[in-house]
Amino acid sequence: MLRELLLAGLIMAVGLAIAGVGTYLYQWLANTQAALRYDGKTFVHSLGNVAMSFVCGPFIMLQMGWQHDRNGTLSISSALIAAFVGFGWAFITGLMFVGSYFALVA
C-alpha cells in the first residue's frame, strides 16, 4: 500500500511541476498573468486558453488559495479548498503526462 501512495505522490509532484513550469512559461511568453479562462479573440485563441488553463490549472488554484481577504487576512478554508482541488487536479495532469511518457518510452 505504501508503494501506491508513493506512486500517487510522484504523479502529483510531476503534475504540479509541469503546471508550475507551464504557468511561468506562459506568463513569460504572453506577458500576461495566467488565469483560468476560456475566452479569446478567436476560436483558436479560446482553445489555447482552455488548454493553458487545463495544464496550468493546479498551480493557479494553489496561488488563488493564498490570496488575502479584503481585511488582509488569509482564509484557511479557501486555502484548504484550493489545495484540495489543486492537488487533485495535479494528479490528473501528472497522470496524463506520466502516462504519455510511459506510452512513448515503453
N, C-alpha and C positions, 0 to 999 in steps of 0.2 A: 504494500500500500504506500510505503514511503517513496518508492520509485514513481508511482503515478503522480503523487503530489509534487515531487521534484520536476517531473516532466511538465506538469501544468505550470509550475513556476517558471520554467525555462521558456515555455511558449509565451507566457505573459511578458516575460522580460524581452524576448525578441520583438513581440508586437509593440511594446512600449518604446523600445529603442528605435524601431522603424518609424513609429509615429512621431517621436521627437525629432529625428533627423529629417523626416519629411516636412514637419512643421517649420523648422528653421530654414530648410532649403527653399520652401515655398515663400516664406517671408523675405528671404534674401533675393530670390529671383523676381518676385512680383512686386516688391517694395510696398507691400500692404500687410496689414495684420491678418493672420489666419483666423477664420471664424467658421462655424458650422452654418453653411448656407447652400442654397440650391438655385439662386437667381443668377442671371447672366445677361449679357447683351444679346447673345445669340444662343441657339440651342446647343451648339458645341461647347460654348463657354459655360453654359449651365451644367452640362455633363462633366466638364472639367472640375467645376466647383463641387459637384456631388462626389466625384472620385477623390478629390483632395479632402473633403470632409470625412469620407469613409476611412481613408488611410490615416489622416492626422487627427481624427476624432478623439481617440483616447487621451492624447496629450492636451488637446484643447479642453476636454472635460476636466482634467486634473487642474489645469490653470483656472478654469471657471470656478472650481470649488474653493480656491484660495482667495477669491475676490472679497474685499471687505464690504460690510453693510454700509448703510448711509451714515451711521454714527461712528464708523471707523473700527468696528469690532469684527471679528471673524465668527461666522456662524458655524458651529460644529456640525449641525445637521446637514447643511449644504455641502460641507467638506466631506462628510461621510458618504452622502448620496453620490456626489461627484466621484469619489474614489471607488465606490462600488460599481458604478456604471462604467467608469474609465478603465478599471482593471478587467471587467468582464468584456468590454469592447476590445481591449488589448489582447485578450485571449483569442477572440475571433480573428483579429487582424494577424496575430502571430501564427495562428493555426493555418491561415491561408498562405503566409509566406514560408513557413517551415514545411508545409505540405507541398508547396510548389518546388521548394529546394530539393526535397527528397524524391519528388516525381521526376525532376530533371537529372539528378545525380544517380539514382538507383535504377 
